[in-house]
Amino acid sequence: MKRREVVVIGGGVAGSAAAIRLAQNGQDVLLLEKEPAAHDKVCGEFIAADAQHYLRELGIDLAALDAERITGIRITRGQRTSSARLPFSALSLSRRVLDEALLVRAQDQGARVWRGAAVTALIKGPECWHIEVAGHGVIQAETIFLATGKHDLREWRRPRGTQNDFLGFKCHFLLTPTQRVALAEHVEMTLFNGGYAGLGLVESGKANLCLVVTRRHFAMYGKKWDGLLGAILKAAPLLAERLAGAEACWPRPLSIFGIPYGFVYRVPSKTSPGLYRLGDQMAVIPSFSGYGMSIALHTAFLAAECHLRGGNANVYHRQARSDLLPLVRSASLLSKMAEFPWAQRGMLFASQIRPELITMIARQNRISTLQATLRPVC
Ligand SMILES: Cc1cc2nc3c(=O)[nH]c(=O)nc-3n(C[C@H](O)[C@H](O)[C@H](O)COP(=O)(O)OP(=O)(O)OC[C@H]3O[C@@H](n4cnc5c(N)ncnc54)[C@H](O)[C@@H]3O)c2cc1C
């Protein structure tokens, strides 16, 4: 059985980015992705400036993929709306298109990519890793890059985060031409009792509606998507206006549960060397920040850099934790507050009289500080 230098498990943004960096530097990389073809994912599809920077470095041309430009944000609750300019020009592109472009790029750069290859077990042997892949048998590797995102491998489960009871939903819509024009260049965040929703245009004239809601409120809304959406639209006139006459692109939305918001991996005193956790396996930032992909890409770059310098995964994990902890903590604090209607009303009121507050929060979320940490850490 051939032993691989590196096996990357998971072909989302983090896994593909790491595979590209490693393959470009001459490593023998095998990437295993469980889905057999391009697919949609629960995500707001907002690409912050930092994620754009990393994607450019990887050779991904977002404009050529027809990404939509976003320069402003509107925040709304009930009848009230505040708006602000973003401190950077963001982009928006569906994950179906972005993740596929990254996988193709990884392959072009020399990584071997297996699609429809679900890892069912990962075991550390005395000399190497043993990876059990459904339909492919067992593969051996010297180093693992674990990038399975929201899904945990058995035996490698993440502990809970600080906010664990949110459910996520996402659906694409075809808006009417008038509403498409009204939404252009903006992301609109709707605050409602028990959660928040983001609406923005993506490629091919579609709009992405992505929302999170607490389990308790979902139960109150009847545990059904139609009941949930109906209740939100009743309380949110701006979103109702946008979706009036719109056509849902799928019969049912995509959904996800058990998101460990606020989780940041801490290296235990006794760890398995040779395993790098990337993306959501390293840290999970609350969704409203629109920052998960930036973090996924940052961890991929940092881990690849560390590995290429002959470094140690524990050094990488400590560096990534110190880079990410302040960002995840401040976003989690806001996210916890946003669970309460009085706090939502307060946030909206404050942002109406001081719109620059929104710009300030968005600016804090820039990873430029993180980019600087791409110094040799290993
Ligand atoms: C509701 C919501 C909204 C969000 N909105 C935004 C946003 O607007 N902007 C932003 O930047 N971030 C956003 N995020 C966060 C972002 O989606 C994640 O942080 C990002 O996708 C993490 O990338 P990843 O590569 O770690 O994981 P993923 O993108 O989840 O990729 C993991 C990959 O691993 C594969 N996989 C899983 N298990 C296995 C297995 N056993 N074997 C093989 N392959 C496997 C999966 O099929 C998948 O392709 C949002 C998240 C949520 C929940």
The ligand as an SDF file (V2000), in Angstrom:
LIG
                    3D

 53 58  0  0  0  0  0  0  0  0999 V2000
  -25.5800   29.7060    8.6650 C   0  0  0  0  0  0  0  0  0  0  0  0
  -24.1410   29.9680    8.2630 C   0  0  0  0  0  0  0  0  0  0  0  0
  -23.8250   31.0850    7.5010 C   0  0  0  0  0  0  0  0  0  0  0  0
  -22.4910   31.3450    7.1660 C   0  0  0  0  0  0  0  0  0  0  0  0
  -22.1990   32.4370    6.3990 N   0  0  0  0  0  0  0  0  0  0  0  0
  -20.9280   32.7130    6.0810 C   0  0  0  0  0  0  0  0  0  0  0  0
  -20.6050   33.8290    5.2570 C   0  0  0  0  0  0  0  0  0  0  0  0
  -21.4810   34.5350    4.7680 O   0  0  0  0  0  0  0  0  0  0  0  0
  -19.2910   34.0650    4.9820 N   0  0  0  0  0  0  0  0  0  0  0  0
  -18.2950   33.3010    5.4960 C   0  0  0  0  0  0  0  0  0  0  0  0
  -17.1230   33.5960    5.2490 O   0  0  0  0  0  0  0  0  0  0  0  0
  -18.5720   32.2150    6.2480 N   0  0  0  0  0  0  0  0  0  0  0  0
  -19.8600   31.9030    6.5510 C   0  0  0  0  0  0  0  0  0  0  0  0
  -20.1460   30.7910    7.2810 N   0  0  0  0  0  0  0  0  0  0  0  0
  -19.0540   29.9400    7.7590 C   0  0  0  0  0  0  0  0  0  0  0  0
  -18.4810   29.0720    6.6450 C   0  0  0  0  0  0  0  0  0  0  0  0
  -19.5080   28.4100    5.9620 O   0  0  0  0  0  0  0  0  0  0  0  0
  -17.5130   28.0460    7.2410 C   0  0  0  0  0  0  0  0  0  0  0  0
  -16.7170   28.6340    8.2240 O   0  0  0  0  0  0  0  0  0  0  0  0
  -16.6210   27.4660    6.1520 C   0  0  0  0  0  0  0  0  0  0  0  0
  -17.3990   26.7900    5.2080 O   0  0  0  0  0  0  0  0  0  0  0  0
  -15.6280   26.4950    6.7750 C   0  0  0  0  0  0  0  0  0  0  0  0
  -14.9120   25.8730    5.7350 O   0  0  0  0  0  0  0  0  0  0  0  0
  -14.3450   24.4100    5.9180 P   0  0  0  0  0  0  0  0  0  0  0  0
  -13.5470   24.1240    4.7050 O   0  0  0  0  0  0  0  0  0  0  0  0
  -13.7330   24.2680    7.2680 O   0  0  0  0  0  0  0  0  0  0  0  0
  -15.6450   23.4660    5.9630 O   0  0  0  0  0  0  0  0  0  0  0  0
  -16.7600   23.1440    4.8340 P   0  0  0  0  0  0  0  0  0  0  0  0
  -16.9030   24.2660    3.9050 O   0  0  0  0  0  0  0  0  0  0  0  0
  -17.9310   22.7060    5.6200 O   0  0  0  0  0  0  0  0  0  0  0  0
  -16.1290   21.9440    4.0480 O   0  0  0  0  0  0  0  0  0  0  0  0
  -15.9640   20.6730    4.6290 C   0  0  0  0  0  0  0  0  0  0  0  0
  -15.9210   19.6350    3.5160 C   0  0  0  0  0  0  0  0  0  0  0  0
  -15.5800   18.3840    4.0750 O   0  0  0  0  0  0  0  0  0  0  0  0
  -16.3730   17.3720    3.4590 C   0  0  0  0  0  0  0  0  0  0  0  0
  -16.4860   16.2680    4.4170 N   0  0  0  0  0  0  0  0  0  0  0  0
  -17.1570   16.2540    5.5870 C   0  0  0  0  0  0  0  0  0  0  0  0
  -17.0120   15.0570    6.1930 N   0  0  0  0  0  0  0  0  0  0  0  0
  -16.2310   14.3040    5.3870 C   0  0  0  0  0  0  0  0  0  0  0  0
  -15.7200   12.9730    5.4750 C   0  0  0  0  0  0  0  0  0  0  0  0
  -16.0200   12.1680    6.5100 N   0  0  0  0  0  0  0  0  0  0  0  0
  -14.9420   12.5180    4.4540 N   0  0  0  0  0  0  0  0  0  0  0  0
  -14.6350   13.3140    3.3910 C   0  0  0  0  0  0  0  0  0  0  0  0
  -15.1070   14.5730    3.2630 N   0  0  0  0  0  0  0  0  0  0  0  0
  -15.8750   15.0680    4.2530 C   0  0  0  0  0  0  0  0  0  0  0  0
  -17.7130   18.0630    3.2240 C   0  0  0  0  0  0  0  0  0  0  0  0
  -18.4600   17.4190    2.2090 O   0  0  0  0  0  0  0  0  0  0  0  0
  -17.2570   19.4720    2.8350 C   0  0  0  0  0  0  0  0  0  0  0  0
  -17.1020   19.6220    1.4340 O   0  0  0  0  0  0  0  0  0  0  0  0
  -21.4690   30.4860    7.6130 C   0  0  0  0  0  0  0  0  0  0  0  0
  -21.7920   29.3440    8.3570 C   0  0  0  0  0  0  0  0  0  0  0  0
  -23.1060   29.0730    8.6820 C   0  0  0  0  0  0  0  0  0  0  0  0
  -23.4430   27.8390    9.4790 C   0  0  0  0  0  0  0  0  0  0  0  0
  1  2  1  0
  2  3  1  0
  2 52  2  0
  3  4  2  0
  4  5  1  0
  4 50  1  0
  5  6  2  0
  6  7  1  0
  6 13  1  0
  7  8  2  0
  7  9  1  0
  9 10  1  0
 10 11  2  0
 10 12  1  0
 12 13  2  0
 13 14  1  0
 14 15  1  0
 14 50  1  0
 15 16  1  0
 16 17  1  0
 16 18  1  0
 18 19  1  0
 18 20  1  0
 20 21  1  0
 20 22  1  0
 22 23  1  0
 23 24  1  0
 24 25  2  0
 24 26  1  0
 24 27  1  0
 27 28  1  0
 28 29  2  0
 28 30  1  0
 28 31  1  0
 31 32  1  0
 32 33  1  0
 33 34  1  0
 33 48  1  0
 34 35  1  0
 35 36  1  0
 35 46  1  0
 36 37  1  0
 36 45  1  0
 37 38  2  0
 38 39  1  0
 39 40  1  0
 39 45  2  0
 40 41  1  0
 40 42  2  0
 42 43  1  0
 43 44  2  0
 44 45  1  0
 46 47  1  0
 46 48  1  0
 48 49  1  0
 50 51  2  0
 51 52  1  0
 52 53  1  0
M  END
$$$$
